[in-house]
Amino acid sequence: MSPQDLQPDTRRALVRGRALYIAGRYFEAHEAWEDAWRVESGQVRSFLQALIQVSAGFVKATRDGRPAGAVKHFESASERLAGLPDVFAGVALAPFREDLAAATDAARRWRDGSSRRLEARPPRIDYVV
């Protein structure tokens, strides 16, 4: 699926949410994507829900200090992304998945007491040209 295949409102929500996410405004990114998620179905809905869950995981980690919540959201996002191709809606999912796996491992270490905080960067949301 290419970005042109998305509904215009979904395409705008994806761009807006990405900008917020990159700025570290995870809650706001979550809200932007959720608007599109409410009206979408199928793989697009799963993709958006995964982005929402990753953002929610970073809210749990950075704002709430809750490693178990971060792990839960990251694992759910990984499950949703598993059935999607490596490029979806113009987004490179292979590196996103790799970064998400690293963030999940870091959140587990934090939850299990091996770390004092989440020592991982947010997964990259890179567009494929």
Backbone as CSV, one residue per row, in Angstrom:
resi,resn,N_x,N_y,N_z,CA_x,CA_y,CA_z,C_x,C_y,C_z
1,MET,0.848,-1.175,0.000,0.000,0.000,0.000,0.895,1.238,0.000
2,SER,0.573,2.156,-0.880,1.336,3.400,-0.960,0.582,4.508,-0.219
3,PRO,1.251,5.625,0.060,0.559,6.729,0.734,-0.632,7.242,-0.074
4,GLN,-0.537,7.155,-1.399,-1.627,7.619,-2.245,-2.887,6.769,-2.103
5,ASP,-2.726,5.553,-1.605,-3.863,4.663,-1.401,-4.631,4.979,-0.123
6,LEU,-4.034,5.792,0.748,-4.695,6.147,1.996,-5.770,7.202,1.756
7,GLN,-6.760,7.209,2.614,-7.735,8.291,2.579,-7.005,9.591,2.889
8,PRO,-7.428,10.715,2.278,-6.724,11.987,2.520,-6.614,12.352,4.005
9,ASP,-7.669,12.136,4.777,-7.605,12.453,6.211,-6.599,11.562,6.927
10,THR,-6.509,10.315,6.520,-5.548,9.395,7.126,-4.131,9.807,6.765
11,ARG,-3.923,10.183,5.512,-2.601,10.634,5.077,-2.168,11.866,5.889
12,ARG,-3.078,12.805,6.073,-2.763,14.004,6.863,-2.472,13.636,8.325
13,ALA,-3.261,12.727,8.881,-3.052,12.303,10.270,-1.704,11.610,10.424
14,LEU,-1.318,10.817,9.441,-0.036,10.122,9.489,1.112,11.139,9.498
15,VAL,1.040,12.132,8.635,2.086,13.155,8.557,2.126,13.982,9.842
16,ARG,0.964,14.400,10.312,0.901,15.209,11.535,1.410,14.417,12.740
17,GLY,0.950,13.178,12.879,1.394,12.347,13.989,2.884,12.094,13.957
18,ARG,3.430,11.877,12.779,4.873,11.646,12.642,5.657,12.861,13.121
19,ALA,5.233,14.048,12.722,5.924,15.272,13.139,5.894,15.416,14.665
20,LEU,4.763,15.142,15.261,4.640,15.216,16.723,5.515,14.163,17.402
21,TYR,5.503,12.973,16.866,6.294,11.860,17.399,7.785,12.194,17.360
22,ILE,8.255,12.689,16.223,9.664,13.044,16.075,10.046,14.138,17.069
23,ALA,9.105,15.028,17.364,9.352,16.109,18.327,9.291,15.621,19.777
24,GLY,9.008,14.333,19.974,8.918,13.787,21.328,7.589,14.055,22.001
25,ARG,6.614,14.456,21.229,5.279,14.733,21.759,4.410,13.493,21.520
26,TYR,4.702,12.454,22.287,4.110,11.137,22.055,2.607,11.108,22.298
27,PHE,2.146,11.788,23.322,0.706,11.787,23.588,-0.044,12.462,22.443
28,GLU,0.468,13.580,21.963,-0.175,14.290,20.862,-0.128,13.480,19.564
29,ALA,0.978,12.778,19.332,1.066,11.906,18.152,0.014,10.811,18.236
30,HIS,-0.098,10.225,19.407,-1.116,9.201,19.661,-2.499,9.729,19.291
31,GLU,-2.804,10.924,19.729,-4.123,11.518,19.455,-4.324,11.757,17.964
32,ALA,-3.299,12.241,17.274,-3.411,12.495,15.834,-3.697,11.206,15.075
33,TRP,-2.975,10.153,15.411,-3.179,8.875,14.723,-4.508,8.241,15.103
34,GLU,-4.932,8.465,16.327,-6.183,7.862,16.778,-7.389,8.386,15.998
35,ASP,-7.337,9.643,15.598,-8.432,10.189,14.796,-8.617,9.383,13.512
36,ALA,-7.515,9.036,12.852,-7.598,8.236,11.622,-7.947,6.788,11.941
37,TRP,-7.392,6.255,13.009,-7.629,4.858,13.397,-9.122,4.594,13.586
38,ARG,-9.840,5.553,14.129,-11.276,5.374,14.394,-12.088,5.095,13.133
39,VAL,-11.646,5.593,11.997,-12.429,5.443,10.767,-11.845,4.421,9.795
40,GLU,-10.650,3.919,10.081,-10.005,2.974,9.180,-10.367,1.528,9.525
41,SER,-9.973,0.629,8.629,-10.196,-0.803,8.844,-9.012,-1.562,8.256
42,GLY,-8.993,-2.856,8.482,-7.992,-3.734,7.887,-6.571,-3.396,8.281
43,GLN,-5.664,-3.544,7.311,-4.244,-3.344,7.576,-3.915,-1.902,7.958
44,VAL,-4.625,-0.947,7.391,-4.370,0.455,7.736,-4.685,0.680,9.211
45,ARG,-5.775,0.120,9.667,-6.143,0.246,11.081,-5.092,-0.419,11.980
46,SER,-4.614,-1.595,11.594,-3.570,-2.281,12.372,-2.289,-1.463,12.414
47,PHE,-1.897,-0.900,11.284,-0.704,-0.065,11.197,-0.833,1.142,12.131
48,LEU,-1.952,1.841,12.044,-2.171,3.007,12.905,-2.196,2.613,14.373
49,GLN,-2.821,1.484,14.674,-2.876,1.052,16.068,-1.478,0.739,16.594
50,ALA,-0.627,0.172,15.761,0.749,-0.094,16.187,1.477,1.217,16.496
51,LEU,1.309,2.217,15.640,1.932,3.515,15.903,1.407,4.111,17.206
52,ILE,0.107,3.998,17.410,-0.523,4.498,18.640,0.060,3.785,19.853
53,GLN,0.226,2.473,19.757,0.747,1.702,20.886,2.204,2.041,21.184
54,VAL,2.995,2.268,20.163,4.385,2.670,20.395,4.402,4.024,21.101
55,SER,3.595,4.954,20.619,3.523,6.267,21.275,3.067,6.136,22.721
56,ALA,2.053,5.321,22.951,1.561,5.107,24.319,2.652,4.492,25.187
57,GLY,3.437,3.602,24.621,4.545,3.014,25.371,5.566,4.061,25.783
58,PHE,5.847,5.014,24.904,6.786,6.069,25.255,6.179,7.066,26.236
59,VAL,4.863,7.228,26.210,4.207,8.030,27.256,4.388,7.334,28.597
60,LYS,4.135,6.039,28.635,4.312,5.274,29.881,5.753,5.394,30.384
61,ALA,6.706,5.347,29.474,8.112,5.384,29.870,8.562,6.780,30.274
62,THR,8.286,7.772,29.442,8.864,9.097,29.659,8.057,9.971,30.601
63,ARG,6.759,9.858,30.579,5.931,10.707,31.435,5.555,10.021,32.734
64,ASP,5.166,8.749,32.621,4.615,8.044,33.780,5.634,7.216,34.549
65,GLY,6.794,6.931,33.947,7.794,6.103,34.623,7.315,4.693,34.899
66,ARG,6.574,4.110,33.941,5.985,2.774,34.133,6.533,1.789,33.111
67,PRO,7.603,1.096,33.458,8.208,0.176,32.501,7.295,-0.963,32.069
68,ALA,6.492,-1.498,32.962,5.608,-2.609,32.577,4.600,-2.142,31.526
69,GLY,4.109,-0.932,31.657,3.190,-0.388,30.664,3.861,-0.207,29.321
70,ALA,5.108,0.252,29.340,5.853,0.404,28.086,6.036,-0.947,27.406
71,VAL,6.434,-1.960,28.173,6.616,-3.301,27.604,5.319,-3.793,26.979
72,LYS,4.227,-3.658,27.686,2.925,-4.120,27.195,2.572,-3.465,25.862
73,HIS,2.730,-2.164,25.783,2.390,-1.451,24.546,3.342,-1.810,23.414
74,PHE,4.626,-1.908,23.709,5.594,-2.256,22.667,5.342,-3.660,22.127
75,GLU,5.059,-4.617,23.012,4.788,-5.982,22.558,3.526,-6.037,21.703
76,SER,2.493,-5.324,22.100,1.254,-5.293,21.304,1.503,-4.686,19.931
77,ALA,2.296,-3.625,19.890,2.616,-3.004,18.601,3.365,-3.977,17.703
78,SER,4.315,-4.702,18.266,5.078,-5.682,17.482,4.172,-6.737,16.874
79,GLU,3.205,-7.202,17.650,2.252,-8.199,17.142,1.446,-7.631,15.974
80,ARG,1.024,-6.398,16.074,0.237,-5.785,14.999,1.059,-5.584,13.733
81,LEU,2.329,-5.276,13.899,3.188,-5.034,12.739,3.625,-6.313,12.051
82,ALA,3.540,-7.437,12.741,4.063,-8.701,12.222,3.457,-9.082,10.879
83,GLY,2.206,-8.793,10.675,1.549,-9.199,9.433,1.652,-8.203,8.300
84,LEU,2.340,-7.102,8.514,2.435,-6.067,7.486,3.721,-6.201,6.686
85,PRO,3.712,-5.761,5.430,4.937,-5.820,4.620,5.994,-4.854,5.150
86,ASP,7.215,-4.986,4.648,8.326,-4.158,5.119,8.190,-2.689,4.747
87,VAL,7.370,-2.380,3.757,7.030,-0.999,3.428,5.514,-0.924,3.395
88,PHE,4.965,-0.029,4.186,3.512,0.100,4.255,3.158,1.573,4.337
89,ALA,2.282,2.011,3.464,1.836,3.410,3.410,3.026,4.352,3.276
90,GLY,4.063,3.892,2.595,5.242,4.706,2.384,6.222,4.714,3.536
91,VAL,5.948,3.960,4.597,6.810,3.926,5.779,7.646,2.647,5.751
92,ALA,8.942,2.812,6.013,9.857,1.671,6.069,9.664,0.965,7.407
93,LEU,8.979,-0.171,7.383,8.675,-0.877,8.625,9.801,-1.782,9.112
94,ALA,10.680,-2.219,8.231,11.770,-3.100,8.680,12.643,-2.400,9.730
95,PRO,13.148,-1.179,9.479,13.943,-0.524,10.524,13.100,-0.131,11.739
96,PHE,11.831,0.192,11.510,10.939,0.508,12.627,10.814,-0.703,13.547
97,ARG,10.611,-1.880,12.956,10.500,-3.106,13.748,11.785,-3.388,14.532
98,GLU,12.941,-3.190,13.884,14.229,-3.408,14.567,14.370,-2.474,15.768
99,ASP,14.058,-1.199,15.563,14.137,-0.226,16.657,13.135,-0.560,17.757
100,LEU,11.962,-1.016,17.368,10.946,-1.377,18.348,11.400,-2.582,19.175
101,ALA,12.034,-3.549,18.540,12.558,-4.709,19.279,13.607,-4.259,20.294
102,ALA,14.476,-3.317,19.898,15.494,-2.811,20.824,14.835,-2.054,21.980
103,ALA,13.816,-1.257,21.685,13.113,-0.519,22.739,12.392,-1.479,23.675
104,THR,11.826,-2.534,23.124,11.135,-3.532,23.949,12.112,-4.221,24.887
105,ASP,13.263,-4.616,24.356,14.292,-5.243,25.200,14.749,-4.288,26.302
106,ALA,14.941,-3.015,25.958,15.369,-2.022,26.952,14.290,-1.822,28.015
107,ALA,13.031,-1.804,27.593,11.934,-1.654,28.557,11.845,-2.870,29.478
108,ARG,12.111,-4.048,28.953,12.127,-5.252,29.802,13.242,-5.182,30.834
109,ARG,14.430,-4.723,30.399,15.547,-4.584,31.342,15.190,-3.589,32.446
110,TRP,14.543,-2.508,32.069,14.112,-1.502,33.048,13.084,-2.099,34.002
111,ARG,12.103,-2.790,33.432,11.061,-3.417,34.253,11.653,-4.425,35.232
112,ASP,12.652,-5.176,34.772,13.245,-6.242,35.578,14.335,-5.743,36.520
113,GLY,14.602,-4.445,36.516,15.554,-3.865,37.456,16.997,-3.816,36.995
114,SER,17.266,-4.214,35.765,18.639,-4.178,35.252,19.036,-2.785,34.777
115,SER,18.064,-1.907,34.705,18.298,-0.544,34.251,17.423,0.391,35.075
116,ARG,17.816,1.637,35.181,17.068,2.595,35.999,16.067,3.410,35.189
117,ARG,16.135,3.278,33.860,15.221,4.010,32.976,15.229,3.338,31.612
118,LEU,14.376,3.808,30.734,14.346,3.270,29.373,15.548,3.811,28.610
119,GLU,16.442,2.926,28.253,17.647,3.312,27.527,17.514,2.872,26.080
120,ALA,16.612,3.538,25.376,16.375,3.238,23.962,15.793,4.471,23.299
121,ARG,16.091,4.611,22.046,15.493,5.716,21.299,14.192,5.236,20.670
122,PRO,13.310,6.154,20.390,12.054,5.768,19.735,12.322,5.205,18.335
123,PRO,11.541,4.232,17.919,11.701,3.705,16.557,11.561,4.808,15.507
124,ARG,12.384,4.725,14.498,12.344,5.697,13.399,11.113,5.463,12.539
125,ILE,10.505,6.537,12.132,9.414,6.470,11.163,9.943,7.131,9.903
126,ASP,10.593,6.323,9.070,11.208,6.822,7.843,10.311,6.516,6.652
127,TYR,10.207,7.510,5.788,9.471,7.317,4.544,10.383,6.718,3.498
128,VAL,9.822,5.873,2.660,10.537,5.283,1.537,10.160,6.114,0.314
129,VAL,11.171,6.543,-0.406,10.915,7.375,-1.578,10.584,6.531,-2.774
